[in-house]
Amino acid sequence: MTSRKRISLILIAVFALYAIVRLMSNYSVSAAPGTIEDTTAYLRISREDIFDQRFWANARPIVFPLLLKLTRQNLPLTSFIQVVLSIFSWGCLAFLFAALMRNHWMKVISFSVLLALSMVRHLANWDYMMMTESLSISFFVLFLACGIWLITGWSRARAVLFIIVGMLFAFVRDTNAYVLLFLSALLLCAVIFRWIHPRALVFVFSFVGIFLLSNWTSDLGERWVFPLNNNIGKRILPSEQAVRFFEKCGMPITPRLMSLAGEFANGRDRAFYNDPVLESYRSWLYSKGKSCYMKYLLADLPGNSMDVINEFEFLLTYKKIHARLAPGYDPVIPFFLEKAIYPTGSILWLWFLITGAALILLWRKPWREEPIWGVYILLCLLIFPHLFVTWFGDAMAPERHSLSVGLQFALSVWFIILLSLDRLISRSTTSVVTV
């Protein structure tokens, strides 16, 4: 038996064991998945007629309500599908990434590391919760896997699949659509500088189109209203400087509105929505609120960026994950091992390190010989804009909303470690053979 066949059999065996563990562990939890208040909204939308605008453009993005509709609101079945999709997505990413390793044993190591990463409680727990986190994580992983598959061999079918998965990712959560927008900007720059083939413009236009479609449905369903009220209550009204900016932008500053400083959108019996005294505020919100908030973020981009950096570790480590575990959930990997798999210490310094590495690689252009380095660079450089949009997108539960960014960060760390080790081992082996 050749070494290649032996490694292939090992990978198949590892994946089979992984799939069995993922399916069998927490099976009872999957039969009674966890819910929160948001779950009610998703269930309500899923019961709308599929041909009705209230289904496709409502207060929540469409993908999770669509899954609930397909399962006829059967929550255990929905949870089981989330687990299966997670196994499939991570399996695709692990297989495709391992295939790019030169050293045979690095194939096994990288394959095992990526599968182990998928089982940490920060990620695996959400398969048993009736929220969007599981689908957001799975479609992000599958989107990355499709991108790697595409760079290994261009074809129209792979390109179309990449775009379709990107659309599913965008319509799980509105902030995901911004990731595609930022990715399209980076791809456009790469085409302009002739770093990649001009056919990448297909993805630039496609991802911009997906973003615009997401934004349009958000406007139709007024999905932006609740998070913007959260931001105004928790971050704008408590800041004198921010209040002055919004007052110049037309927001009617009244004692009643100022009394809501520190409140979420649903605070004080939903005063932001129901209080008659705030009618002028609501008129301003629907006509100018969204544009004023965007101007506010751009007016002090350096200062707002520093706010994100100050919150970097808080957002990416999610130290209170134990409070969000599904009822009865039992982590597969012990906590002391998770620390070695999912970075939770020196996060900011690690980010500086991997970003510096990405910038050096951007200068050296190694993707011309090994395209996977281009994937790492894009993955790494998108961390900060992704986190920026997540932090300023909604003041409510930002650490939970940042789970995809935490995953992106963890993958970037492991990609640079595994790729560097593989190249180092391969060069050492080649040098020994040459001598």
N, C-alpha and C positions, 0 to 999 in steps of 0.2 A: 504493500500500500504506500502510495506517495505521500510526502509531507502535506501537500495541499489537501488531499482527500482526508487525511487524518485530522487536520485542523478543521475542515468543514464538518466532519462528524462531531468533533468536540463542540463546535458552535451550535450545531443542531441540538445536541444533548443538553447544553447549558440553557438554550432557549426553551426547550421542552420542560426542563425543571423549573425555570423561571415562570412559565405560563401556568404550570400546575400550582406553584406556590401562590401566585397572584389570584388564581381562581378559587383556591381552597381556603386561603387565609381570609378571615373576616367575612366568610360566606353568610353567617347569621346577621352581620351588620348590613350587608347588601339586601337582605330580605326585609329590613326595616330601616331604610336610610334616613339620615338626619334632615331636618327642614328648618328654615328660618322664616321670618316675615316675608322676605322677597319671594320665597317659593310660592306663596299664595298668588302673587302677581303673575308669575310664569304660568301657573295652572289656569288662571283666569284667561290669559291670552290664548293658551293652547285650546280652549273650548270655543273660541271664535271660529266662524266659518272660514275655511281655508281660502275662499275667493273674496273675502271681505278685507277691506283696507285695514280694519281694526286688528287683523291677524298679522299682516305683513308690516304695518307701520304703527306700532303701539308704544307703550311706555317702556318696553324692554326690547332688545334686539331679537331677531327671529329664530336663531338656530336652536336654542334650548327649548323654547315653546314648540318648535316643530318636532323635536325628539319626543316631547311629552305627548304631542298629538298622535304621533306614529305608534306610541306605546299605549295610547288611550288612557293616559294619566296613571298608568301602572308604575308606581314608584320603584318597587323592587326590580322590575324589568328594566326600567330606565337606568338604575344603578348598575345592573349587570352589563348593559350595553356600554356604559361608561368604562367599566373595568376592561371589557373586551377591546374597546377602541384604544384604551391606554396601552394594553399589551401589544396590540398590532402596531401602533405608532412608534413606541419605543423599540420594538423588534426591528422595524424598518430602519430606524435611525442607527441602531447598533450594528445591524448587518452591513449597511452601506458605508458607515464610517470605518468599521473593521476591515472592509474589503480594500480600503485605501492604504492600510498599513503595509509596510514592506516586510518587516520581520514577522515570521509566522506566529511567534508567541505574543507579540504585541497585538496581533489580531484578537487573540483570546482575551488578553488583559483589557484592551479597550472595549471589547464587546461586553465583558463582564462588568466593567466599571459603569458603563452607561445604563445597563439594566439595573444595577444596584442603585444608581442615582434615582431611578424611577420609583423605587420602593421606600424612599425616605418619607417620613410622616408629613413633611411640608408639601409633598406632591401627591402621594398615594391616598391620603386621607380624603381628598375631595371627590374621589370616585364614589364615595358613599354619602355624599351630601347633595341635596337637590338644589344646586346652584350652578353658576356658569363656570366655576373654576376648573372643574375636571375637563370640560370640553375645550376651554381656552388653552389649557396646558397640552392636551392631546393634539389639537390642531396646530399649535405652535410647533410641537415636535415633528408632526407629520409634514408640515410646511418646510421645515428645515431638512427633513429627510428627502423630500421631493427636490429641493434645491441641490442637494449633494448628488442625487441621482441624475439630475439634469447636466451637471458639470462633467459627469463621467461619460456622457454621450448625448449630444443634442438630438432631439427628435420632436416633431410637432406634438405627438401624443404626450410626451413628458412635459412639454411646455404648457399644454392645455391643462394637464393635471396639476401642475404647479400653481396656475392661476385659479383653478377651481378650489383647491385647498386653501389658497390665500383668501378667497372670498368667504369660505366657511369660517376661517379664523377671524376675519374682520367682523362678521355678523354674529359672533358669539358675544362680543363686548365692544362698545363703541371706541374705546381707546385703542383697541387692536387695529382699527382702520388707520389710525395715525401712524402706527408702526409701518404699515405698507406705504404710506405717504413718504415717510422718512427714508424708507428703503428705496423707493423710486427716485428720490433726490440723489442718493449715493450712487445708484446705478447710472443715472444721467451724467453725473460728474465723471464716472469711470468711462462712459462712452465718449464724452467730450475730450478727455485726456488720452483716448485710444488705448485704455488699459484692457478693455474687453470688447468683444464683437458688437457691432452696431445692432445686431438682432435683439440685444437686450432691451432696446427701446420698446419692444413688444410688451415687456413687463412694466416698463415705466408708464406707458399709457394705460395699461390694464389696471395697475394698482392705483393710479390716480383716479381712474374711472370708478373703481370699487370704493375708494374713499368718498368720492362725490355722491355715489349712490347711498352709502351709509349715512352721510351727512343729511341727504335729502329725506330719507326715511326717519331720521332722528328729528328733523324739523316737523314732519307730518305727525309723528307720534308724540312730539314735545318731550322727547326723552332727556333733553338737556336742562329742562326747567328744574327738576328736583335737585340734581347735583349742583347747579348754579346757585340755587337758594341755599344749599348747604355751605357753599363757598362764601357767599355773601354774609350769612349768619355767623360762621365760625372764623372767617379770616378777614373779610373786608370791614364789617362794622366795628370790630374791636380795634382796628388800626386807624388812627386819626389821619395819617398820610393817605391811606387807601380811600377813606371816606371823602377826602377833599378831591381826589382824582375822579371818583365816580360822581361827585356832585357837579364837577365841571362837565362831565359826560351826560348830564341831564337827570341823574337819579334823584328823585325828590327825598330830601333828608328831613324826616319828621321825628318828633319825640317817640312816637309809637314804633317806627321802624328801628330807631336806635335802641329801643328797649329789647329788641330781639338779638342784640349782640351776644354771641356765644351760643346761639340756638341753632339746631339743625332745621332742615326744611319742615319736618313734621312736629317741631316743638311748639309749645304754647297752643295746643289744640289746632295745629296747622294754621297758625295765624298768617303766615306768608301767603296762604291760599285763600283763607276764608274771612279774615278780618276786613270789614267794610272800610275802615279807616285807611287801609293800605291799597285801595283801588288804584290810586295814581301810581303807586309803586309797581303794581302788577302791569299796568298799561305800559310803563317804561320798560319793564323787564321783557315783555314779549316783543316790543318794537326795537329796543336798542341794547338790552341787557347782554346778549351774547357777544355782539360786536364790541361793546365797551369792555367786557372782560378780556377779550383777545387783545385789545389795545393796551389794557392795563398790564398784561403779562409781557408784552413786547416793549413797553415803555421803559421798563427797568429789567431787561433781560439778564444782565450780570448779577443784580441783586437777587432776582428770583432764582437764578441758577445756584447761587450760594445757599439759598433756603433749601434747595434739593440736596446739595452736598451735605448740609448740616443734618438732614434727615436720612442720609444714605444708609447708615447701619440699621437704624430703626426700621426702615422700609424693607430692606432685603433680608434681615435675619428673622423677622416675625417671631419674636421671642415668646409671644403669648399664644403660639399655635396650639398648646395643650387645651386652651379654653375653647377652641373651635373644632376639636376632634369630634367625629361622628360618635353618637352614643354607642358605647361598647367597642369602639375601634381599638384594635391591638396592633401597634406598629410591628412590622415584620423584622425590621433591622433595629437592634438595640441602640439606645440613644448615644452611647459612647462611640459606636461605630459610625453613626450618622454624622458626627462631627468631622470625621475624616473624609466623608463623601460629599456632604453638602456644606459649603463654607459658611460659617457663622461668626468667625473671629477675624479681626483686622481687615474688615471688609473694604474700607475706603482705601487702605494701602494696597490691597490686592487689586482693586480696580485701577488705581494709578499704574500699577505694575503691568497689568495685562493691556491697558490702553496704550502705555508707552511701547510695549512690544508690538501692538497693532500698527502704531504710527511708524515704527522702524521698518516693519514688514511692508507697509505702504510705500516707503521710500525704496526698498530693495526689490519689490515686485516679484516675489517668489511664485505667485499664482500663474505666471507664464509657463512654468514647468510643472507645477503641482497646484491645480485650481483650488484644492481644499483650503489652502492658505487664504484665498480670497473670501471663502465662506467664513473663516475665523475672523477676518478683519471686519467684514460687514456685521457679523454677530456681535462683536465687541464694541464697535463704534455706535451701534444702535442702543446700547444699554442706557446711556444718559438721556437721550431724547425720549426714550420709552418711559423712563422713570419720571422725567419732567412732566410729561402729559398725564401720567397716572397720579402724581402728587397733586397737581393743579386741576385735575379733572373732577375730583370729588373729595371733599374734606371728611366724608364719612368712610370709616374703615379703609384708609389708604394702604395699610400694611397688607390687608387681604387682597386688595386690588393689585398689589405689586408682586403677587406670586409669580406671574409670568416673567417679570423682570428678574426676580430671584433665580428662576430657572435659567434664564438667558445668561445671567452672571455665572452660575455654576457650570453651565455648558462651556462658556468661554474659558474658564479656568482649566477645566479638564481637557478641552481641545488643545490648548497650548502645551499642556503637560504631556499629553499622549503623543501629539505630533512631534514635539521636540525629542522625546525619548526614542521614538521610532527612528527619527533621522539620525540621532546620535548612535544608536545601536547598529543601524545599517551601515553608517560610515565606518564604525569601528570594525565591523565584520569585513567590510570591503578592504580596509587597510591591512587586516591580518592576512586575508587571502592573497593580496598583492605581494606582501612581504614573503 
